[in-house]
Amino acid sequence: MFKFTQTLGDPLPETLIQPQAGTVSGIDLVQMVQTALEQPLEYPPLSDAIFPGDQVAIALHPDVPSGRDIAQAVIEYLLAHGISAGDLTLVSARQMELAGPDSPAEMNYVVHDREDDQAVSYLAANQAGQPVKINRCLFDADVIIPITCRDHPATFNDIYPEFSHAETIQRYQQEKENRAEQRGEIRLANEHLGVFIALNVVGGPGDEVRSVLFGEKEQADRTAETLARDIWSVSAQEEVPLVIATIEDEVENQTWEQFCRALLAAHDVSPGDGQIVICTELDEPPDDETRRLLAMPFEAEVPGEAQPPGEAGDSMQRLVHILRERQVFLQSGLAAEEVEELGLGPINQPDEFRRLVQRVDRGILLRDAHKVEVGPP
């Protein structure tokens, strides 16, 4: 993942403005989790709400920063407060190993397989009559502790649809315009599943854990979303000659869709004609759709039929305008020739990046720009 301090130095050059909320140092993650569980929001301490013999399932969303360590801390808390290992199940979206001394072999570990129809149970039907299904282990549990992340205002990560089946997840990805309906379906799933509590992690740039909140689900969600908004909502700044926008997800999670969102945020935070540098570790060329989008600025005009309706079409028009009006550089794992073919300026060496920064008297650093929402000054 892109390490901006390794490239630019620490402290950063005084010419660079960081409009995002600052980092938090010296965090004891285990202590944060324990404090959250013992001082919940509008809910009794977890130790008073669970009892020996309860079948407890922990549902760990894959987007949670330091997710393995947080799950480990929750497991150790439960074991210390009367839940036996055999009654405890960790449900995750990917294979992981918990290395703590208090993770006994008799504990249950389940990796959710969204392609397996036998791995889900029916909960209800949504307003369109489509089935709402959830992982069978979560369905069978007496108590479910979802561990999810609020790492930017638009996020509504939840155990549904993450732990549903492939058709539902595909539907959510293809119908991004239907956010209100999707939120309603998520509430429906939680109500029928009996999810009344939540442990929410508020993440900052670079997958830094800023806060851990536990309590009554709606209250925990609202509080986490408010804290996330403080971190990820940025006011537009005055025009500067250079904007650096980073994408700091793990390499395997970085996408060209993130690149497009980061480019839009970089433009919005400092409108004008200054240079933009997108710092990634993308190592796969874009798909045909993205490649066509990147080629549009070099065409005389954008064909009407090429523009999808609604918000997606507006974003496409804005991206084409930015690529026409501003010089955009890309730091990535692609060869310089591949980047140039996309109409972008390649940056392959740290020295090239540093020279861009040194040539300007002012710049803006927008970390994990694909998650940022830019508002008015």
Backbone torsions as a table, in degrees:
resi	resn	phi	psi	omega
1	MET	NA	151.0	-176.6
2	PHE	-62.5	125.8	177.7
3	LYS	-109.9	96.8	-172.7
4	PHE	-67.3	-32.6	-178.8
5	THR	-70.3	-30.5	177.4
6	GLN	-67.9	-30.6	-178.2
7	THR	-87.1	-43.5	-173.2
8	LEU	-99.4	-12.2	-178.2
9	GLY	94.3	163.9	179.4
10	ASP	-135.9	114.4	9.0
11	PRO	-73.8	162.5	179.3
12	LEU	-69.0	156.8	176.4
13	PRO	-54.8	140.8	-178.7
14	GLU	-64.2	-17.1	-179.8
15	THR	-74.5	-13.9	-177.5
16	LEU	-95.2	126.8	175.9
17	ILE	-94.5	136.8	172.8
18	GLN	-116.2	101.8	-175.8
19	PRO	-78.0	-6.5	-178.9
20	GLN	-84.0	159.2	178.1
21	ALA	-60.1	143.1	-174.6
22	GLY	-68.2	168.4	-178.9
23	THR	-79.9	165.8	177.1
24	VAL	-116.1	125.4	-176.3
25	SER	-105.1	158.2	174.7
26	GLY	69.6	31.9	-178.8
27	ILE	-79.3	130.9	171.5
28	ASP	-97.5	102.6	-171.9
29	LEU	-63.2	-41.8	-179.8
30	VAL	-62.4	-41.8	179.1
31	GLN	-66.0	-38.3	177.0
32	MET	-59.8	-44.0	-179.6
33	VAL	-65.8	-45.8	-178.6
34	GLN	-62.4	-42.8	178.2
35	THR	-61.7	-42.8	179.8
36	ALA	-61.9	-41.2	-178.2
37	LEU	-71.6	-29.4	-178.3
38	GLU	-91.1	-17.8	179.1
39	GLN	-128.2	66.6	-174.2
40	PRO	-72.4	167.8	174.8
41	LEU	-91.5	115.5	176.4
42	GLU	51.7	43.5	-179.5
43	TYR	-160.5	149.2	177.2
44	PRO	-68.7	160.2	174.9
45	PRO	-52.3	144.5	-176.1
46	LEU	-57.6	-33.6	-179.8
47	SER	-62.1	-24.4	178.9
48	ASP	-90.8	-7.4	-173.9
49	ALA	-109.4	-4.2	177.6
50	ILE	-120.4	154.2	-175.5
51	PHE	-138.9	149.7	176.1
52	PRO	-53.3	135.5	-177.9
53	GLY	98.3	-17.0	175.2
54	ASP	-63.8	135.4	172.3
55	GLN	-86.7	109.2	-173.4
56	VAL	-108.4	128.6	176.4
57	ALA	-115.6	130.1	173.3
58	ILE	-102.8	121.5	180.0
59	ALA	-105.2	109.0	-175.6
60	LEU	-98.7	111.4	177.3
61	HIS	-69.4	140.6	-175.2
62	PRO	-67.4	-18.0	-176.8
63	ASP	-87.8	3.9	-177.5
64	VAL	-75.4	121.6	176.5
65	PRO	-66.7	140.3	-176.1
66	SER	53.9	35.7	-174.3
67	GLY	-59.3	-41.0	-179.1
68	ARG	-62.8	-43.1	-178.6
69	ASP	-68.0	-37.6	179.0
70	ILE	-68.0	-43.2	176.8
71	ALA	-61.1	-40.4	178.1
72	GLN	-60.4	-42.0	-179.8
73	ALA	-65.7	-38.9	177.8
74	VAL	-65.9	-42.6	179.2
75	ILE	-60.2	-46.0	-179.0
76	GLU	-64.2	-36.0	177.1
77	TYR	-64.1	-45.6	-178.7
78	LEU	-63.8	-42.9	179.3
79	LEU	-63.9	-34.0	179.7
80	ALA	-75.7	-12.2	-177.3
81	HIS	-120.0	35.1	165.4
82	GLY	97.0	-3.6	177.3
83	ILE	-86.6	123.8	-179.7
84	SER	-77.8	153.8	-177.2
85	ALA	-59.8	-36.3	-178.8
86	GLY	-68.0	-19.1	179.1
87	ASP	-96.4	8.4	-173.6
88	LEU	-117.0	129.4	179.6
89	THR	-127.9	130.7	171.7
90	LEU	-102.7	119.3	177.9
91	VAL	-107.4	120.8	-179.4
92	SER	-129.1	166.9	-179.8
93	ALA	-90.1	-11.5	178.8
94	ARG	-146.3	158.7	-178.8
95	GLN	-64.8	136.7	176.5
96	MET	-151.4	160.2	177.1
97	GLU	-118.6	130.2	175.1
98	LEU	-97.4	124.7	-171.1
99	ALA	-101.7	2.6	-175.8
100	GLY	-68.1	155.9	-178.5
101	PRO	-69.2	-19.0	-176.3
102	ASP	-105.6	32.5	176.4
103	SER	-114.2	81.3	-172.9
104	PRO	-68.2	158.4	-175.8
105	ALA	-65.1	-27.8	-176.6
106	GLU	-75.5	-7.1	175.8
107	MET	-68.7	151.1	-176.0
108	ASN	-94.8	132.5	177.4
109	TYR	-122.2	126.7	-179.1
110	VAL	-128.5	128.9	172.0
111	VAL	-101.0	117.9	-175.8
112	HIS	-67.7	130.4	177.4
113	ASP	-110.1	101.1	-176.3
114	ARG	-68.6	-15.5	179.6
115	GLU	-86.9	-9.3	-175.7
116	ASP	-97.3	109.1	-179.7
117	ASP	-64.4	-24.5	179.7
118	GLN	-78.0	-10.2	-177.4
119	ALA	-88.3	-3.5	-177.3
120	VAL	-122.7	156.3	176.3
121	SER	-122.3	150.4	-178.9
122	TYR	-77.6	132.1	177.7
123	LEU	-105.5	-50.9	-173.5
124	ALA	-168.3	-174.1	172.4
125	ALA	-119.0	141.7	177.8
126	ASN	-79.4	-175.7	-175.7
127	GLN	-62.7	-26.2	179.4
128	ALA	-88.7	2.8	179.8
129	GLY	84.1	7.4	179.8
130	GLN	-82.7	146.1	-175.6
131	PRO	-71.0	139.8	173.6
132	VAL	-107.6	112.5	-175.7
133	LYS	-123.4	155.5	-178.0
134	ILE	-142.3	158.3	178.7
135	ASN	-49.2	134.8	-173.5
136	ARG	-62.9	-36.0	-179.8
137	CYS	-66.2	-36.0	176.0
138	LEU	-69.2	-39.3	179.1
139	PHE	-60.4	-37.7	-175.1
140	ASP	-84.5	-12.5	-173.6
141	ALA	-74.5	151.4	172.6
142	ASP	-78.8	-38.7	-178.8
143	VAL	-130.9	130.8	177.2
144	ILE	-116.2	129.0	175.3
145	ILE	-113.9	99.6	177.8
146	PRO	-77.5	135.0	172.3
147	ILE	-113.5	108.3	-176.5
148	THR	-128.8	175.8	-175.1
149	CYS	-128.7	135.7	168.1
150	ARG	-111.6	99.0	-176.2
151	ASP	-116.3	8.6	165.7
152	HIS	-170.6	159.1	-169.0
153	PRO	-58.2	-33.4	-175.0
154	ALA	-79.9	-7.2	-176.4
155	THR	-71.8	134.2	164.8
156	PHE	-131.6	51.2	176.7
157	ASN	-56.7	133.9	178.7
158	ASP	-153.3	171.2	-179.5
159	ILE	-71.5	-21.0	168.6
160	TYR	-112.0	128.1	12.8
161	PRO	-94.0	5.4	-174.4
162	GLU	-52.6	-39.6	-177.6
163	PHE	-105.3	30.5	172.8
164	SER	-98.0	-156.1	-178.9
165	HIS	-103.8	170.4	-170.4
166	ALA	-60.0	-38.8	-177.5
167	GLU	-62.1	-41.5	-179.9
168	THR	-66.1	-45.4	-178.9
169	ILE	-63.1	-40.6	177.3
170	GLN	-63.6	-39.9	178.4
171	ARG	-62.2	-41.9	178.8
172	TYR	-63.7	-38.9	-179.1
173	GLN	-70.2	-33.1	-177.0
174	GLN	-85.8	-18.3	-176.0
175	GLU	-117.4	55.4	-176.0
176	LYS	-70.4	-13.6	177.5
177	GLU	-75.8	-17.2	-173.6
178	ASN	-98.0	48.4	-175.6
179	ARG	-63.7	-40.3	-178.5
180	ALA	-62.5	-44.9	178.6
181	GLU	-64.0	-38.2	-179.7
182	GLN	-67.1	-39.7	176.7
183	ARG	-61.5	-40.4	177.6
184	GLY	-63.0	-38.8	178.9
185	GLU	-67.7	-37.2	177.2
186	ILE	-63.3	-42.8	177.2
187	ARG	-61.9	-41.7	178.6
188	LEU	-58.8	-45.7	-179.3
189	ALA	-62.7	-45.1	-179.4
190	ASN	-63.5	-40.1	-179.9
191	GLU	-64.5	-45.4	-178.5
192	HIS	-71.5	-27.4	178.4
193	LEU	-82.3	-19.1	-178.6
194	GLY	79.7	37.8	177.7
195	VAL	-91.1	107.3	-177.2
196	PHE	-112.0	-10.8	-178.3
197	ILE	-126.5	162.4	178.4
198	ALA	-155.8	147.3	170.2
199	LEU	-113.3	112.0	-176.0
200	ASN	-109.2	133.6	174.9
201	VAL	-103.3	129.1	174.6
202	VAL	-98.0	117.3	-176.4
203	GLY	-100.6	148.3	175.2
204	GLY	-112.7	-176.5	179.6
205	PRO	-55.4	144.9	-179.8
206	GLY	71.5	24.7	-179.3
207	ASP	57.2	37.1	176.3
208	GLU	-85.9	131.1	177.2
209	VAL	-77.3	120.5	179.3
210	ARG	-98.1	-40.4	-177.9
211	SER	-148.4	152.2	171.0
212	VAL	-126.4	124.1	-176.1
213	LEU	-124.4	139.1	177.0
214	PHE	-136.3	146.9	175.2
215	GLY	155.8	-161.2	176.8
216	GLU	-55.0	132.8	-164.4
217	LYS	-58.2	-50.0	-176.9
218	GLU	-62.5	-40.3	179.4
219	GLN	-67.9	-42.0	178.7
220	ALA	-64.3	-39.0	178.6
221	ASP	-65.5	-47.2	-178.3
222	ARG	-62.4	-43.3	-178.7
223	THR	-65.7	-42.9	179.1
224	ALA	-64.0	-40.3	179.5
225	GLU	-65.0	-36.4	177.1
226	THR	-65.2	-44.1	178.8
227	LEU	-65.5	-39.0	178.5
228	ALA	-64.0	-38.6	-179.7
229	ARG	-62.7	-36.9	178.1
230	ASP	-63.0	-31.7	-178.0
231	ILE	-84.3	-41.8	-167.9
232	TRP	-103.6	-5.7	174.6
233	SER	-94.4	120.5	-174.8
234	VAL	-123.0	137.4	176.4
235	SER	-81.7	144.8	175.8
236	ALA	-60.0	140.7	-178.2
237	GLN	-104.3	174.4	174.2
238	GLU	-67.7	159.1	-177.2
239	GLU	-64.9	132.6	177.0
240	VAL	-127.7	160.3	-177.5
241	PRO	-77.2	-10.1	-176.8
242	LEU	-150.2	130.8	171.8
243	VAL	-121.4	126.5	175.9
244	ILE	-105.2	122.1	-179.8
245	ALA	-119.8	123.1	-178.0
246	THR	-104.4	155.6	168.0
247	ILE	-125.3	112.2	-169.6
248	GLU	-112.5	19.8	173.1
249	ASP	-68.2	164.7	172.9
250	GLU	-58.9	149.9	-173.3
251	VAL	-53.8	-43.9	-175.6
252	GLU	-68.7	-15.1	179.8
253	ASN	-98.7	-5.7	-177.3
254	GLN	-78.7	139.1	-174.9
255	THR	-136.0	164.5	175.9
256	TRP	-74.2	-23.7	172.6
257	GLU	-63.6	-40.3	174.9
258	GLN	-62.3	-40.3	177.2
259	PHE	-57.1	-45.8	-178.9
260	CYS	-64.2	-42.0	179.0
261	ARG	-65.7	-39.5	179.5
262	ALA	-64.6	-38.4	179.6
263	LEU	-65.5	-41.8	177.7
264	LEU	-62.3	-43.4	-179.7
265	ALA	-66.2	-40.2	179.5
266	ALA	-62.1	-38.9	177.7
267	HIS	-68.9	-44.6	-175.3
268	ASP	-67.1	-32.8	-177.3
269	VAL	-71.7	-22.4	177.3
270	SER	-149.4	78.2	179.9
271	PRO	-60.8	148.6	-179.2
272	GLY	144.7	-150.6	-178.2
273	ASP	-122.9	18.9	179.4
274	GLY	-67.9	162.8	179.6
275	GLN	-71.7	150.7	176.7
276	ILE	-125.3	132.9	174.6
277	VAL	-116.5	123.0	175.1
278	ILE	-103.5	116.4	-176.8
279	CYS	-100.5	113.9	-177.8
280	THR	-138.0	179.6	166.8
281	GLU	-124.1	29.7	176.1
282	LEU	-54.1	127.7	-179.9
283	ASP	-124.7	8.1	176.0
284	GLU	-118.9	137.1	177.9
285	PRO	-65.3	159.2	-178.1
286	PRO	-69.0	159.8	174.8
287	ASP	-72.8	173.6	-174.9
288	ASP	-60.8	-37.8	-178.8
289	GLU	-64.3	-45.4	178.8
290	THR	-67.6	-37.1	179.4
291	ARG	-63.1	-40.4	177.2
292	ARG	-64.5	-39.6	179.1
293	LEU	-61.9	-44.1	-179.2
294	LEU	-67.8	-23.5	179.7
295	ALA	-84.5	-18.2	-175.2
296	MET	-59.1	-37.5	-179.1
297	PRO	-60.3	-19.9	-178.2
298	PHE	-92.5	-1.8	177.0
299	GLU	-91.3	158.3	-177.8
300	ALA	-61.4	-41.8	176.4
301	GLU	-154.8	158.9	-179.5
302	VAL	-83.5	121.7	179.3
303	PRO	-58.7	137.3	-177.9
304	GLY	-59.4	-38.2	-177.2
305	GLU	-71.4	-13.4	180.0
306	ALA	-80.3	-12.3	-175.3
307	GLN	-95.5	118.7	175.3
308	PRO	-70.3	159.6	-178.1
309	PRO	-75.3	162.9	170.5
310	GLY	71.6	-148.5	-174.4
311	GLU	-59.5	-38.3	-179.5
312	ALA	-62.3	-40.9	178.4
313	GLY	-66.3	-39.2	177.3
314	ASP	-62.1	-42.7	179.2
315	SER	-63.6	-39.9	178.8
316	MET	-61.7	-45.9	179.3
317	GLN	-60.2	-42.1	-179.7
318	ARG	-65.4	-41.6	178.8
319	LEU	-62.2	-43.5	179.2
320	VAL	-61.5	-42.6	178.4
321	HIS	-61.3	-45.0	-179.0
322	ILE	-62.2	-45.1	-177.4
323	LEU	-67.7	-25.4	177.0
324	ARG	-78.0	-38.2	-168.9
325	GLU	-95.6	-19.9	-173.1
326	ARG	-126.7	149.8	175.7
327	GLN	-84.6	121.8	-175.2
328	VAL	-115.8	126.2	176.9
329	PHE	-107.1	151.1	178.9
330	LEU	-129.7	122.0	167.8
331	GLN	-96.1	124.9	-174.2
332	SER	-157.6	-175.5	174.8
333	GLY	-95.1	9.0	179.2
334	LEU	-85.7	155.2	175.3
335	ALA	-66.4	150.0	-178.1
336	ALA	-56.2	-38.1	-178.4
337	GLU	-64.5	-38.7	179.1
338	GLU	-64.8	-40.8	-179.3
339	VAL	-66.8	-41.7	-179.7
340	GLU	-63.6	-36.5	178.5
341	GLU	-62.6	-23.2	179.0
342	LEU	-87.3	-0.3	-179.6
343	GLY	82.7	17.5	-178.7
344	LEU	-113.0	155.5	176.5
345	GLY	-86.2	123.5	-177.6
346	PRO	-79.9	142.0	170.3
347	ILE	-125.6	113.4	-176.2
348	ASN	-115.3	-13.7	-177.6
349	GLN	-125.5	143.2	177.0
350	PRO	-55.9	-33.8	-179.1
351	ASP	-62.3	-37.7	178.7
352	GLU	-63.0	-40.9	179.6
353	PHE	-65.0	-46.7	-178.6
354	ARG	-62.9	-36.9	180.0
355	ARG	-64.2	-38.1	177.0
356	LEU	-60.3	-42.2	-178.8
357	VAL	-67.9	-40.9	-176.1
358	GLN	-70.8	-21.0	-177.2
359	ARG	-79.1	-11.6	-175.8
360	VAL	-114.4	153.1	179.8
361	ASP	-89.9	-15.4	179.0
362	ARG	-148.7	146.1	176.6
363	GLY	-156.4	168.2	178.7
364	ILE	-123.8	134.6	174.1
365	LEU	-108.5	118.0	-179.5
366	LEU	-115.9	104.4	-174.9
367	ARG	-84.8	140.5	-175.2
368	ASP	46.5	54.1	-171.9
369	ALA	-61.7	-23.9	179.9
370	HIS	-66.2	-13.7	179.2
371	LYS	-101.8	-6.3	-171.9
372	VAL	-82.5	142.2	170.1
373	GLU	-113.0	122.7	-176.8
374	VAL	-99.4	127.2	179.3
375	GLY	-111.5	-175.3	-179.1
376	PRO	-66.8	160.5	179.8
377	PRO	-58.2	NA	NA
